[in-house]
Amino acid sequence: EEEKNKYIRGKELGEGTYAVVYEGRLRADPTQLVAIKKIKVQKEYSDGIAPDAVREIKFLQELRHANIVRLHSVYSTRDQNLCLVLEHLPRGDLEMLIRDTAAVRYGAADIKAWMGMLCRAVAFCHDRAVLHRDIKPNNLLVAADGELKLADFGLARSCADPYRPMTANVITRWYRPPELLFGARHYTGGVDVWSVGLVFAELVIRNPYLPGNTEVEQIGLICRALGTPTEDNWPGVTRLDSYTVPTDRIYPVAGRENFLGPFGTVGTEGVDLLMKTLVLDPRRRITSRAMLGHAWWHADPRPTAIQNLPRRN
Ligand code: ADP
């Protein structure tokens, strides 16, 4: 109740699939804008918003980084809705920049700058045992100064306890790694790294790289583009609960030559990094920390300075 009273709710900013976002102002200093995100409680789910959820999300308030949307406050309302008070970021998201091919032009240096900000945010979370689990262009908001900010930790939670089973039904389908599609219950930061790889690919081709319409189709697209997961390239994969792959044709693991065509504009080092994020076996996939040590960041061209990044008008 006290948290709620710190803010004055203003006009609606937008509506998503499971939340309505309002502009808000700090009562003590109305020049300070915030975004208040009210999560719609789905009444059909009996568990609704448990006090647990509030506690779990509250610890995200400690997660402070230049490339992570700041969470100022969390509270539940009388009618059992969950409200997140967030940093106000009205300049849209990366998906809008990628899709606006008519007005927004960008190149390899810009992609490197955006990817650097994304990778720093993700490594920061993973170092603190926090998985984001829903990384996609639409969850990367652009700040007024051009800084890219990872948003929507609605699904994030600590993975500090590796034996606590986690639900496999997370991450928007196109960005979902094969281990989740196969129903793995114990997973790692590798799930986010896969999603980061797909954001990278999408930045280059300006289209979703693996846009499956169903889970079965998603697995089919992964097999065709990156290789069919088998015991040879991923020991243990066939024992995952929902392991199924198209058997009419077994695709070999994609090699460098398969990536150079579509993604060559980011250079050989860029292609190398992309390939390492899209390794089928999560144990062999590069970690977010290792991504930051990759040679691509130091190869030409250097990343664009944030104030010079392309923006929408
Ligand atoms: P979605 O991710 O499906 O777009 P969200 O619930 O995350 O849905 O957000 C709904 C809309 O609210 C967004 O499209 C955006 O216009 C706006 N919005 C979300 N977060 C912020 C924020 N931190 N600052 C300003 N506007 C925001």
Residues whose N, C-alpha, C, O or C-beta is under 5 A from the ligand:
A	BS01	ADP	L13 G14 E15 G16 T17 A19 V21 A35 L86 E87 H88 L89 P90 N138
